[in-house]
Amino acid sequence: MQQSQFEKMKNGEGFIAALDQSGGSTPKALALYGIEEDSYNGKDEMFDLVHEMRTRIITSPAFDSEYIIGAILFEQTMDREIEGMYTADYLAEKKGIVPFLKVDKGLAEESNGVQMMKPITDLDETLKRANERHIFGTKMRSVIKEANPEGIKAVVAQQFEIGKQIVAAGLVPIIEPEVDINSKEKEKCEELLKAEILDQLNKLGDDEHVMLKVTIPTVANTYKELIEHPNVVRVVALSGGYAVDEANEKLKENNGLIASFSRALSQDLNANQTDEEFNNALGKAVKSIYEASIS
């Protein structure tokens, strides 16, 4: 782990760009970008197109370390190149942006009001390659839909169990137990989640550091204790399906919470835009998310 990158993640002003749509969500991401499923054949063409999209975002002058401190990548993006450099190296060396890798394999079926992660069978190999590719940290996502104490406890326990394996490999895990923004029990879910996370954090050793990625809470500053916890490098927020303006307004209410947006970052981008139109649209989104993250 590079100490300079650790310091940037701990204290830097800005937000984390989530560019980690995977196989299941890639067709939707491409469709939002103006590329419909009937315009490509098979997964190879699909992943080529999504890499072109991500390359256009990352190489844009609007994708600037003045506003963006980190970026989360999909595994294929990590293994591909931008302008002759592996993506993580391009981010770190050309852009001054800290690279993360999505490592989960998707969600299991809902049980006890939650969706836990599917088994990550090749995690050791993935972490080895992540270190070779100069990745700083990882991200893995679960989803909470109901205020079921047993389900939420299981989600957090699974996240921290795998998180410790990632820490042992020299990387910083982003633990992401997303609370569904449409949950009728969202506030109660967040109260239970906070308690379970605090319990797990308090069991970590002094040298075990994690990051957290959470849904913007219903009650502002719900996660203040997590943000201030000595084992937490940073707490970031997902947009969760909110449009960028709504996500930004909600984020501003939470001191110390910064964005890690995906759809809200790229919602106004289109494959048919000129470079000027594309860069202007991306720049507008980047600056608005940055302002919400430092408020």
C-alpha positions, 0 to 999 in steps of 0.5 A: 500500500502506498502511504501517499495514496492512504493519506489521499483517501484519508484526508483528500478533498473530493469523491470516488467515481464508481466505474465498476458496472459488471456483467449483469449491469453492463447492458443497462449502463451501455443503454443509458449511454445511448448504446442499445443491446441490438447494436452489439453481439455477445459479451466480448463486443459488450465489454469492448464498448464499455471499456471505450466508455470508461476510457472516454470518462477517465481520459476526459480533462473533466476527470480530474484529481482536483475533484476526484480522489479515487475510482472503482474499477471492474475486474476487466477494466483492471486488466485492460489498458488505457493509452498503453498503460494498465488502467490502475497505473494510468489513473495513479500516474497520469491522473493522480487518482487512487484505483480500487477494484470491485471483487464481489461476484454479485448478490445471492437470492434474498433471505431474511430481508437481505441479499448477501454476496455470492461466494468469492471463490477466487479471491486470493488469486484476484487479490494477487493480481490486484497487487500486481496491477497496483490496486490500492483497495477493493469494493464489495456490495451486499443489499439490505431491504428489510429491518431484519436484525438477523439478516443485517447481522449476517450481511455485516459479518460476511463483509468483515470476514472477507474484509479481513482477508483483503486487509491481510493481502495489503489492500484496503476494503470498501465494505458496502452494505447498501440499504435499498432507498425504496425500503419501507423500513430504511431508517430502522435498517440504518440504525441496525446496520450502524450498530452491527458495523460498530461492533465489527469495527471495535473488534479490529486490530489497530493496524486493520483499516477499512472503508465503508460505502453506505446509502445516504441515510434518512437521518442526517449524520447517522453515520458520524460515529463510523466516520470518526472511528479510528479503524475507518479510512473514509466513509463514502456514499452511493447514489442508490438510484437517486438522480444526481441533484437529489443525491447531492442535496441529501449528501450535503446534509451529512458532515464528512460523508463523501460521494462514490456515485456511479449512475449519478456521475454518468447519467448525462453522458452519451456515446453520440456527444461530441468531445466538447459536449461529453466533457462539459456534461461530465465536468458539470456532474463532477463539480456538483458531486465534488461540491456536495462532498466537501460541504 
